[in-house]
Amino acid sequence: MEYKWTVLTVTTVGVLMSGLDTRIVIIGLPQVAAALGADAEQAIWFTQAYVLFSCISLLLIGRATDIIGRVKIYTAGFAVFTLGSLLVSLSQNPTQVILFRGIQGIGGAMLMTNSAALIVDATPKKSLGLALGINQIALRFGMMGGLTLSGLILAFLDWRYLFYVNIPIGIFGTFWAQRRLKEIAQIDKGAPMDWIGFGCFTTAIVSLLLALTFDAYGMADRSLVYALSIITAIGLVAFVWQERRQAHPLLDLSILANREFTGGVVAQFFNSIAWGAVALLLSLYFQLVLGLSAFDAGVRILPIDIAFLLVGPLSGKYSDKYGHMPFTTTGLALSSLSLYLFSTTTATTPYSLMVIYLAIFGAGVGLFSSPNMSSIMGAVPSERRGIASAVRAVFFQTGSVISINLAIVVMTLTVPYYIVSGVIASNIVITPAEITLFAGGLNSAYLWMAIINAVAIIPSLLRGKRTEETETLTKEELGDDVI
C-alpha cells in the first residue's frame, strides 16, 4: 500500500473520533446537565472547556510538532483523547466533567493539528484535494453518527455511554498510528521552545475566550469583561513583539505574509463563526420549537451531512484540477443562502422545505472545506506545516467559540436571558408564547450568521493564486515518489 493511503486511513480514524464526540456533546448537553445537577453556567463549560484547552495548547503543539515530529505528537494525541474520554465517562460531578473535557481538548488539538499536516506531507499535489476531502468526509461521518448515536444512547442508556464510544476507537487509533506511521517531514530538531511567546499567547487567548463566554452568558459584570478585553490586547501585542525578536519563535510570523495562506485562514475564520453554532441552533429548533426528541432531532439534521458526503469528495477531486477559487467561492455563497433561508423558518415550515435548506447548507460546506484546506496547507513549506496547521486550527476554534457566544447574545436581544440559559441547562419549562419568542431569536441568529459567512467571500477571493516560489517548493516536497 502506498504510504499516502496509510496516512489517510490513520488520520481518518482520528477525525472520525473527533467528529463523533463534537455532535454527541451538543445533542446530549441538556441530559448530561440534568443527570449531574449542573446549572446553566456549568453546562456551558461542558462544551467551552474543550475548546478553551484546545485553543490554549494549539500553537505549543504545532511548534512541538515541527521540533519533535508529527508522528509522535499525533500518536500521543490519540492516547490523551482516549484517556480524557474515559475520565469524563467516570465523572461524578460537573467540575470533573469540565476538567476532563479539557484533557479531551488537548488530545483533540494534538490530533487536529497533525492530521492535515501528515496528509500534505505524504500526498502528491495532484491528489491533495481528494485526500483532504476524504479526511473531511470522515469528520462529517463522525458528526452524522454522533447526532443519531447520541439520541439512540440517551433513549436506552446512561449519558456516560456518550463518552464510552470514544474509548475503543481511541485504543485502536493509538495502536494503528504507532504501528503504521513514519516520520517523513523535515523537522526543526533540537530547536528551543519559545516559552515566553507561549505565555503571552496563552494569556491573550484565555482572556479572549473568557471575555466572550462571560459576556454572552452573563456570567460576570461588564467591568470584568472589559478588563479581560484589555488583557487580551496587551497579550497579543506582547506576543507579536516576542515573536518578531525570536530566532526560534513559537509562531513564524513570516507565514502570514503568504497571501494564499492568510486569505484562506481568514476566510475559514469567518466561515467558522457562521458554521459553529448551526448544529446547536438546529437542535434547539427541532427539540424546543417542534417538540421532537433528541434522536428525532439528530435524524432530521442528517441532510446536511448527506449533502456534504456527496459533494465533498467531488470538490476535493476537481479542485486539484481547476484550483480552489470556483469551489470556495460557490461554497460560501451557498452556505450564506441556506443560513438566510433558515432565518425564515417557523414552527409551521414543512420539513420537506427544511430538507432543501439543510442540503444547500451541507453542499455549501462540502464545496468550501477541502479546497480551502488544500489551499492553506499547500501554500506553506514542509518545515512550517505543523505550526501552519495549528494557526488554522486556532482561527477555526476561536471562530467556533465566537459563533456560539454570538448566537446566544443575538437571541437574548429578543428572548429573556433566563429562558435561553434555562433551555441550555434543561431546568425550566417554557410556555408556548415563550417558544414562539425563542423561534424568533433563532431566526435572528441565523441572519447574523448569513451576513458573517458572506463576508468570508472577500478574503477567499483576495488570496489570489499560489506564488511561483511556493508552487515550486510544494512540487518538490510533494512529488509522486512519496510512497
C-alpha positions in Angstrom: 0.0 0.0 0.0 1.3 3.5 -0.9 2.2 5.4 2.3 -0.2 8.2 1.4 -3.1 5.8 1.8 -1.7 4.5 5.1 -1.6 8.1 6.4 -5.1 8.7 5.2 -6.5 5.7 7.0 -4.8 6.6 10.3 -5.8 10.3 10.2 -9.3 9.3 9.2 -9.8 7.4 12.4 -8.7 10.5 14.4 -11.1 12.9 12.7 -13.9 10.4 12.9 -13.5 10.2 16.6 -13.3 14.0 16.9 -16.4 14.5 14.8 -18.3 11.8 16.7 -17.6 13.5 20.1 -18.4 17.0 18.9 -22.0 16.2 17.9 -22.6 13.8 20.8 -22.0 16.5 23.4 -24.1 19.2 21.6 -27.2 17.0 21.3 -26.8 15.4 24.8 -25.9 18.6 26.7 -29.3 19.0 28.5 -29.4 15.4 29.6 -25.8 15.4 30.9 -26.5 18.7 32.8 -29.7 17.3 34.3 -28.1 14.0 35.3 -25.3 15.8 37.2 -27.4 18.6 38.6 -25.4 21.2 36.7 -26.6 24.7 36.5 -26.6 26.7 33.2 -23.0 28.1 33.7 -21.6 24.6 34.4 -23.5 23.1 31.4 -21.9 25.8 29.1 -18.4 24.9 30.3 -19.1 21.2 29.3 -18.5 22.4 25.8 -16.4 25.5 26.4 -13.7 23.7 28.4 -12.9 21.5 25.4 -12.5 24.5 23.1 -10.6 26.6 25.7 -8.0 23.9 26.5 -7.7 23.1 22.8 -7.0 26.7 21.8 -4.5 27.2 24.6 -2.4 24.3 23.5 -2.7 24.5 19.7 0.3 26.8 19.0 2.5 24.9 21.5 1.5 21.6 20.0 2.1 23.0 16.5 5.6 24.2 17.4 6.4 20.9 19.2 5.3 19.1 16.1 7.8 20.9 14.0 10.5 20.2 16.5 9.7 16.7 17.7 7.9 15.3 14.7 4.3 14.8 13.6 4.0 11.1 14.3 5.0 11.2 18.0 2.6 14.0 18.7 -0.2 12.6 16.7 0.1 9.1 18.3 0.2 10.7 21.8 -2.9 12.8 20.9 -4.9 9.6 20.4 -3.9 8.3 23.9 -4.6 11.7 25.6 -8.0 12.0 23.9 -8.9 8.4 24.8 -7.9 9.0 28.5 -9.9 12.2 28.6 -13.0 10.3 27.3 -12.6 7.6 29.9 -12.2 10.2 32.7 -15.3 12.1 31.5 -17.3 8.9 31.5 -16.3 8.2 35.1 -17.0 11.8 36.4 -19.2 12.2 39.5 -19.9 15.9 39.4 -19.9 18.9 36.9 -16.4 20.1 37.9 -14.9 16.8 37.0 -16.6 16.8 33.6 -15.3 20.3 32.9 -11.7 19.4 33.9 -11.7 16.1 31.9 -13.3 17.7 28.9 -10.2 20.0 29.0 -8.0 16.9 28.8 -10.0 15.8 25.8 -9.5 19.2 24.2 -5.7 18.9 24.5 -5.8 15.4 22.9 -8.1 16.8 20.2 -5.7 19.6 19.5 -2.8 17.1 19.1 -4.9 15.1 16.6 -6.3 18.0 14.5 -3.0 20.0 14.4 -1.2 17.0 12.8 -3.9 15.2 10.7 -3.8 17.7 7.8 0.0 18.2 8.0 0.5 14.4 7.8 -1.7 14.1 4.8 0.0 17.0 3.0 3.5 15.6 3.7 2.6 12.2 2.2 0.3 13.2 -0.7 1.3 14.5 -4.2 -0.2 17.9 -5.1 -2.3 16.5 -7.9 -4.3 14.4 -5.5 -4.1 16.5 -2.3 -7.6 18.0 -2.5 -9.1 14.5 -2.9 -7.1 13.2 0.1 -8.2 16.1 2.3 -11.7 15.7 1.0 -11.8 12.1 2.1 -10.5 13.1 5.5 -13.2 15.7 5.9 -15.8 13.1 4.9 -14.7 11.1 7.9 -15.1 14.1 10.1 -18.7 14.7 8.8 -19.5 11.0 9.0 -18.4 11.1 12.7 -20.6 14.1 13.2 -23.5 12.4 11.5 -23.1 9.3 13.6 -22.8 11.5 16.7 -26.2 13.0 16.0 -28.1 9.7 15.7 -26.0 7.7 18.1 -26.5 10.4 20.8 -30.2 10.2 20.6 -30.2 6.4 20.5 -27.9 6.1 23.5 -29.9 8.6 25.6 -33.1 6.8 24.7 -31.9 3.5 26.2 -28.6 4.1 28.2 -27.0 6.4 30.7 -25.3 9.6 29.5 -21.9 8.1 30.3 -22.1 5.9 27.2 -21.9 9.1 25.1 -18.2 9.1 26.0 -17.6 5.3 26.3 -18.0 5.1 22.5 -14.7 7.0 22.0 -12.6 4.5 24.1 -12.5 1.5 21.6 -11.9 3.9 18.7 -9.1 5.7 20.6 -7.4 2.5 21.6 -7.4 1.2 18.0 -6.3 4.6 16.7 -3.3 4.8 19.1 -2.2 1.3 18.2 -2.7 1.8 14.4 -0.8 5.1 14.5 2.1 3.6 16.4 2.4 0.7 14.0 1.9 2.3 10.7 3.0 6.0 10.7 6.6 7.0 9.9 8.2 10.4 10.1 9.0 11.8 6.6 8.6 15.5 7.3 11.6 17.9 7.6 11.6 18.9 11.3 13.4 21.6 13.2 15.1 19.1 15.5 16.8 20.5 18.6 15.3 24.0 18.3 14.4 25.6 21.6 10.8 26.2 22.7 9.6 29.8 22.9 8.0 29.6 26.4 7.7 33.4 26.8 5.8 33.5 23.5 3.6 30.7 24.7 2.9 32.5 27.9 1.9 35.7 26.0 -0.3 33.7 23.6 -2.0 31.8 26.4 -2.7 34.9 28.4 -4.3 36.5 25.3 -6.4 33.5 24.1 -7.6 32.6 27.6 -8.6 36.2 28.3 -10.4 36.4 24.9 -12.4 33.2 25.3 -13.3 34.0 28.9 -14.5 37.5 27.9 -16.6 36.1 25.1 -18.1 33.5 27.3 -18.8 35.7 30.3 -20.3 38.4 28.1 -22.5 36.0 26.1 -23.9 34.1 29.2 -24.0 37.0 31.7 -21.6 35.1 34.0 -19.8 38.3 35.2 -20.3 42.0 35.3 -19.3 44.2 32.4 -16.2 45.6 34.2 -14.6 42.2 34.2 -15.3 41.7 30.5 -13.7 45.0 29.8 -10.6 44.1 31.9 -10.3 40.7 30.1 -10.5 42.5 26.7 -7.7 44.8 27.7 -5.6 41.9 28.9 -6.3 40.2 25.5 -5.0 43.2 23.6 -1.9 43.5 25.8 -1.2 39.8 25.4 -1.4 39.9 21.6 0.9 42.9 21.4 3.4 41.3 23.7 3.1 38.0 21.7 3.8 39.7 18.3 6.8 41.7 19.9 8.2 38.5 21.3 7.9 36.5 18.1 9.5 39.2 16.0 12.7 39.2 18.1 13.0 35.4 18.5 15.4 33.3 16.4 13.1 30.3 17.0 9.6 31.7 17.5 6.5 29.8 18.6 4.8 31.3 15.5 6.9 32.2 12.5 5.1 35.4 11.5 6.6 35.3 8.0 4.0 32.7 7.0 1.3 35.4 7.4 2.9 37.3 4.6 1.8 34.4 2.3 -1.4 35.8 0.8 -2.8 32.4 -0.1 -2.3 31.1 3.4 -3.6 34.1 5.2 -6.5 34.6 2.9 -7.6 31.0 3.4 -7.3 31.2 7.2 -9.2 34.4 7.4 -12.0 33.1 5.2 -12.1 29.9 7.3 -12.3 32.1 10.4 -15.5 34.0 9.2 -16.9 30.7 8.0 -16.4 29.0 11.3 -18.2 31.9 13.1 -21.2 31.3 10.8 -20.9 27.5 11.0 -20.0 26.8 14.6 -23.5 27.3 16.2 -25.6 25.8 13.4 -25.9 22.3 14.9 -26.9 23.8 18.3 -29.4 26.2 16.7 -31.0 23.4 14.6 -31.1 21.1 17.6 -32.9 23.8 19.6 -35.3 24.4 16.7 -36.3 20.7 16.3 -36.4 19.9 20.1 -37.8 23.1 21.5 -39.8 24.7 18.7 -41.1 21.5 17.2 -41.1 19.4 20.4 -39.1 16.5 18.9 -36.9 14.1 20.9 -33.1 14.3 20.8 -33.0 11.2 18.5 -35.6 12.6 16.1 -33.7 16.0 16.0 -30.5 14.2 15.2 -32.1 12.3 12.3 -33.7 15.5 10.9 -30.3 17.2 10.7 -28.8 14.4 8.6 -29.5 16.0 5.2 -26.6 18.4 5.9 -24.2 15.5 6.3 -25.6 13.5 3.4 -25.2 16.5 1.1 -21.6 17.0 2.4 -20.8 13.4 1.8 -22.0 13.7 -1.8 -20.3 17.0 -2.7 -17.2 16.9 -0.5 -15.1 14.4 -2.4 -16.0 15.8 -5.8 -15.0 19.3 -4.7 -11.7 18.0 -3.4 -11.0 16.0 -6.6 -11.9 18.7 -9.1 -10.1 21.5 -7.1 -6.9 19.6 -7.7 -7.5 20.1 -11.4 -9.2 23.5 -11.6 -8.0 25.3 -8.5 -9.7 26.3 -5.3 -11.4 29.5 -6.3 -14.6 28.3 -8.1 -15.3 25.9 -5.2 -14.6 28.0 -2.2 -16.5 31.0 -3.6 -19.5 29.0 -4.6 -19.5 27.0 -1.3 -19.5 30.2 0.8 -22.3 31.7 -1.3 -24.5 28.6 -0.9 -23.8 28.5 2.8 -24.9 32.1 3.2 -28.0 31.5 1.2 -29.0 28.5 3.3 -28.4 30.4 6.6 -30.7 33.2 5.3 -33.3 30.5 4.4 -33.0 29.1 8.0 -33.8 32.6 9.3 -37.2 32.4 7.5 -38.4 29.2 9.2 -41.2 28.9 11.7 -42.9 26.1 13.6 -45.2 25.6 10.5 -42.4 25.3 8.0 -42.8 21.9 6.2 -39.9 19.6 6.8 -39.7 18.9 3.1 -38.7 22.5 2.6 -36.2 22.2 5.5 -34.6 19.3 3.8 -33.8 21.6 0.8 -32.4 24.2 3.1 -30.3 21.7 5.0 -29.0 20.1 1.8 -28.0 23.5 0.4 -26.0 24.2 3.6 -24.3 20.8 3.5 -23.4 21.2 -0.2 -22.0 24.7 0.5 -19.8 23.4 3.3 -18.7 20.5 1.2 -17.7 22.8 -1.7 -15.7 25.1 0.6 -13.9 22.8 3.1 -11.4 20.6 1.4 -10.4 23.0 -1.4 -9.8 25.7 1.2 -7.8 23.4 3.5 -5.8 22.2 0.5 -5.1 25.8 -0.5 -4.0 26.7 3.1 -1.7 23.7 3.8 -0.3 23.6 0.3 0.9 27.2 0.5 3.5 26.7 3.2 6.9 24.8 3.2 7.2 21.4 4.9 9.1 22.6 8.0 6.3 25.0 8.8 3.3 22.8 8.3 2.9 21.8 11.9 2.6 25.4 13.1 0.6 26.4 10.0 -2.0 23.7 10.8 -2.0 25.0 14.4 -2.7 28.6 13.3 -5.5 27.3 11.0 -7.0 25.3 14.0 -6.7 28.3 16.3 -8.6 30.5 14.0 -11.2 27.8 13.4 -11.7 27.0 17.1 -11.8 30.7 18.1 -14.4 31.3 15.4 -16.5 28.4 16.7 -16.4 29.9 20.2 -17.4 33.3 18.9 -20.2 31.6 16.9 -22.0 30.0 19.8 -21.5 33.1 22.0 -22.7 35.4 19.3 -25.8 33.2 18.7 -26.6 33.4 22.4 -26.1 37.2 22.5 -28.3 37.7 19.5 -31.0 35.5 20.9 -31.0 37.4 24.2 -31.8 40.6 22.3 -35.3 39.2 21.8 -35.6 36.4 24.3 -35.1 36.9 28.1 -31.8 35.5 29.3 -33.4 33.2 31.8 -35.2 31.4 29.0 -32.0 30.9 27.0 -30.0 29.7 29.9 -32.8 27.6 31.3 -33.2 25.8 27.9 -29.4 25.1 27.8 -29.4 23.7 31.3 -32.7 21.9 30.7 -34.1 23.1 34.0 -37.2 25.1 33.0 -40.5 24.5 31.2 -41.4 27.4 28.9 -44.8 28.4 27.7 -46.0 28.3 24.0 -45.7 32.1 23.8 -42.1 31.9 25.0 -41.4 29.1 22.5 -42.6 31.4 19.7 -40.4 34.2 21.0 -37.4 31.7 21.1 -38.1 30.8 17.5 -37.7 34.5 16.6 -34.4 34.6 18.4 -33.1 31.6 16.5 -34.1 33.3 13.2 -32.2 36.5 14.2 -29.1 34.4 15.0 -29.3 32.7 11.6 -29.5 36.1 9.8 -26.4 37.3 11.5 -24.6 34.1 10.6 -25.6 34.5 6.9 -24.1 38.0 6.8 -20.8 37.0 8.5 -20.4 34.0 6.2 -20.9 36.3 3.2 -18.0 38.4 4.4 -15.8 35.3 4.2 -16.1 35.5 0.4 -13.9 38.7 0.4 -10.6 37.2 1.9 -11.2 34.0 -0.1 -11.2 35.9 -3.4 -8.3 38.2 -2.3 -5.9 35.3 -1.6 -5.2 35.0 -5.3 -3.1 32.2 -6.9 -0.2 30.4 -5.4 3.1 32.2 -5.9 5.6 30.6 -8.3 8.2 30.2 -5.5 5.7 28.4 -3.2 4.4 26.3 -6.1 7.9 25.1 -7.0 8.7 24.3 -3.4 5.4 22.4 -3.0 6.0 20.3 -6.1 9.5 19.4 -4.8 8.2 18.4 -1.4 5.0 16.5 -2.5 6.5 14.7 -5.5 5.0 11.5 -6.8 7.9 9.5 -5.4 6.4 9.6 -1.8 5.3 6.1 -1.0 
